[in-house]
């Protein structure tokens, strides 16, 4: 292998075999310990093949920074995670297999909630316990959900994704263009900042609402 020339990327040197040329089909690539322009090995290989019209068969990438794996906590350092779901270490039976989504909030708007009378405490019409071991629990406030979606042709933006103690699904707070604020059930895959709309001529996608006659 002979050193031919330096690429436009800092720290990268191109090598070809002794009897090859710049359009040879067998080319090796050498990289320095630094990552040029924050590129990965795949990106460097792609641009070299595209720029020189050659085929990269080997790539020496010693100490090339890449996606690191967490090997355990380091003394004196705080681990920072960019994941949306946090898994907790089991300390009590109640925290076993626990996970919390960092995007999900639990601060409902006062004008969209109201108290509810819980009657499922195991009593019959006479007030006698007929189903034992029921009742108690934490006090829950009901969130008013917009199931009708009668804000026609008015785009709304998902502001928050909130927890709902009355159902297994999350709910979303929608801010419509006319100033209206309502809760809807969280569409699968929707994130904060997405827009939703309801009507007869809206596109069919997750979060939009159309009558069955036009679907």
N, C-alpha and C positions, 0 to 999 in steps of 0.2 A: 504494500500500500504506500502511495506517495501523497504527500501533502500538496494540494493543488492551489487553493485560494481560500480566503476568508469570506464568509457570507455577509450579507448586509446586517445580520443580527450580531450584536456584540457577544464575544466569547464562543462562537461556533466556527469550526474549521471543517471543510469538506475534504474527504480523502477519496481517491479512486485507485483502481489497481494499476500495476506498473505499465501495462500496455493499453490502458483505456483512455478515453477522451471525456469531454464534458457531457456528451450524450450517451455515455456508457450505461448499460442496464444494471451494473453492479456497483453500487456506491455505498459507502459507510459514512456515518455522521458522528462527529465527536462534539460533545457539549461540555461547557465548563460547569463548575458547581452552582453558578447562579442561573436563574430562570430568565431568559430574555423576554422582556415585555410581559412577564407573568404568564407565559405560554406553557402548555403542557407538552409531554412527549408526543402525543398524537398530533397536536397542532404543528409542532416543529417539523415532524415527518411529512405532514401534508403539504406545508408550504415549500419545503425543499423539493419535493417531487414535482410540485406545480411550477416552481420558479425555474428549475434546471431541466425539467423533462426527463428525470431519471427515476430509478427504482431504488429506494432505500432498503437494504437488506440487513443492516446492523446499526445499532445506535447505542453508543456508550453514554449512559446517563447516570454516572456515579454522583451520589449526593444531590440529585436533582429534586428540589422541593416539590412535594406533591400533597395529596390528601392524607393527612396523618391520622393514625388510629389512637384512640384513647387506651392507654395501657394501665391506667389507674391514677388515683389522685397523687399529686406532688405536694410534698410538705411545704407549706408557706405560700401555695398558689391556689387561686380560686378558679374552678373549672367553669367556663362559659359555654353554653350550648345555644345553637341557633334553631334547634328543633321546636316545633309548635307543641309537641306532646311531651310532658315531663313524666318520667317513671320514678316512683319513690321506692326506697328500700323498705322492706317489711320490718316494722318495729312492733306492731300489735296485730292481732287477727283481723282487725278492721281495716288495716292499711295493706293487707295482702293483695297483690295484683292490682294496685291502684295506679291510675294514670289521670293526669289533668291536662287539658288543652289550654295553652296560655292565651289563645285568642278568645276563649269563652269568658264572658263577664257575667256578673250577677248583680247588676244595679239597674233595676227596671224603672221606667218612667212612672211618676205618680198618677198621671191621668190615664194610664193604660192598665192599671191593676185595681183590684178591689177584693175585699175579704169575702170568703165563702163559708157557708155553714156546712161543716163536715158531719154527715149523718151516717157514715159507714163505720159505726163503732160496735157493731154486733148486737144492736138492740132491735126489737120489733116495734110495732105500732104502740104497744103498751109500755114501752120503755124497759122491757125485761131482756136480759142478756140471753140471746139464743145462739150466738156464735162466740165462743170464748176466745180470750187472748187477742182481742182486737181493740184498737183505740190508742190514744196517746199520739206520740210522734211530734215532730216539729211543726210549728204553725206555718201554713203555706198561704200565699196570696195568689189569686188567680190572674193570669195575664190574658187580656182580651186579644184574641187572635182574629185577624182579618181573613176569614175563609171565603167571603164573597168576592173579594178582589174587584170591587166596583169602581176603582179609580181608573177609568178607561183612558187609554192612550196618554197617560201621564207617567213619565219615567221616574223611577225611584232608585235611590242608591242605598246599598246595604251599609249601615253605619256601625252596628255592633252585632256580634253573635253572642247570645245570652243563654244561660241555663234556665230550664223551666222545670220546677219541681212537680208539676202536675202531669207530665208526659215524658216518655223516653226520648223524644226528639228535642233538638235545640230549636231556638227561635231567633229570628232576625228582626232588628229594628230598621224599618225602611223610612227614609226621608224623601217624600215626593216633591216634585217641582213646584207644586202649588202651596207648599208649606205643611201639608198633612204628614203626620207621623203615625205609623201603624206597625203592628207585629204580624209576621207571617212565619210559617214553619220553614225551617232552614232547608233550602234546596241542596241536594247532594252535590258536593264539589264547589259550592259558592263560597267566596271569600269576601272579606271586607273591601269595599270599593266597587264591587260589581253592580250593574244596573239591571233592574227588572221592570217589566211593563205588562199590562194586561189590556186585552182588546181583541177585536176580530181580525185585524190585519197585521198582527205582530209576528215576528219570526218565532218558529218553534224551537225553543231551547230551554235548558234547565233554568227554572225560576220564573219564566213567563207563564201567563195564564190566558187560555183561549177557550171559548165555548166549544162544546163537543160537536156542534154543527159545522164548524170550519176546520176541524182537525182531520 
